[in-house]
Amino acid sequence: MGTDKSSVPNRLGPVKFSVGVIAGNKTVNPVLSWLIPGVNDGKVSVNRAKVIGMKDFIVMPYSHAFIMRQEAVIEQVVHFIQQGYFAR
């Protein structure tokens, strides 16, 4: 997907719908994690996961590859869909 100015995600502009972003901050690959600036999940930095126009944002203690399988993450997704924000 890319992160430079001409990449597809950066050309889309701010989101214009209700979106919540969940980022991970744990890694299973410390070498890759070391190469990514700041807190990250081994693939994406927490700061790069943010989207202009997002309604809510939460960081959870899971790695990129397995975050979607975590019960706590699934519960946050359901909460966002039902309430419009993540549970704190």
C-alpha positions as CSV (number, residue, x, y, z in Angstrom):
1,M,0.0,0.0,0.0
2,G,2.8,2.4,0.8
3,T,3.1,5.5,2.9
4,D,4.6,8.1,0.6
5,K,2.6,11.1,-0.6
6,S,1.6,9.4,-3.9
7,S,0.5,6.1,-2.3
8,V,-3.1,5.1,-2.7
9,P,-4.0,5.5,1.1
10,N,-2.6,9.0,1.1
11,R,-4.4,10.1,-2.0
12,L,-7.8,9.1,-0.7
13,G,-8.0,12.0,1.8
14,P,-9.9,12.1,5.1
15,V,-12.5,9.5,5.8
16,K,-16.0,10.7,5.5
17,F,-17.7,7.9,7.4
18,S,-17.6,6.6,10.9
19,V,-14.4,4.6,11.3
20,G,-12.5,3.3,14.3
21,V,-8.9,2.2,14.1
22,I,-7.3,-0.5,16.2
23,A,-3.5,-0.6,16.3
24,G,-1.3,-3.2,17.9
25,N,1.8,-2.5,19.9
26,K,3.4,-5.9,20.3
27,T,5.5,-7.8,17.9
28,V,6.6,-11.4,17.2
29,N,9.5,-10.2,15.2
30,P,11.8,-7.9,17.1
31,V,14.1,-7.3,14.1
32,L,11.3,-5.9,12.0
33,S,10.0,-4.0,14.9
34,W,13.4,-2.4,15.5
35,L,13.3,-1.1,11.9
36,I,10.0,0.7,12.4
37,P,10.2,4.1,14.1
38,G,8.2,4.4,17.4
39,V,5.7,2.0,18.9
40,N,4.6,-0.6,16.4
41,D,3.2,-4.1,15.9
42,G,6.0,-5.5,13.8
43,K,4.5,-4.2,10.6
44,V,3.0,-0.8,11.1
45,S,3.8,2.0,13.6
46,V,1.0,3.1,15.8
47,N,1.2,6.6,14.5
48,R,0.9,5.4,10.8
49,A,-2.2,3.5,11.6
50,K,-4.1,6.7,12.3
51,V,-6.4,8.1,9.6
52,I,-7.5,11.7,9.2
53,G,-11.2,11.8,10.0
54,M,-11.4,8.7,12.1
55,K,-14.0,8.7,14.9
56,D,-12.0,6.7,17.5
57,F,-8.6,5.1,17.9
58,I,-7.3,2.5,20.3
59,V,-4.0,0.6,20.8
60,M,-4.1,-3.0,22.0
61,P,-1.3,-5.3,23.1
62,Y,-1.2,-7.6,20.1
63,S,0.9,-8.2,17.0
64,H,-0.1,-7.4,13.4
65,A,-0.5,-11.0,12.3
66,F,-2.8,-12.1,15.1
67,I,-4.7,-9.0,16.3
68,M,-7.9,-9.8,14.5
69,R,-8.2,-13.2,16.2
70,Q,-8.1,-11.8,19.8
71,E,-11.3,-11.9,21.8
72,A,-10.6,-8.5,23.3
73,V,-10.2,-6.9,19.8
74,I,-13.4,-8.6,18.6
75,E,-15.2,-7.2,21.6
76,Q,-13.9,-3.7,20.8
77,V,-15.1,-4.0,17.1
78,V,-18.6,-5.0,18.2
79,H,-18.6,-2.2,20.7
80,F,-17.6,0.3,18.1
81,I,-20.3,-0.9,15.7
82,Q,-23.0,-0.7,18.3
83,Q,-21.9,2.5,20.1
84,G,-19.8,4.4,17.7
85,Y,-16.7,4.4,19.9
86,F,-14.4,1.9,21.6
87,A,-14.9,0.8,25.2
88,R,-12.5,2.3,27.7
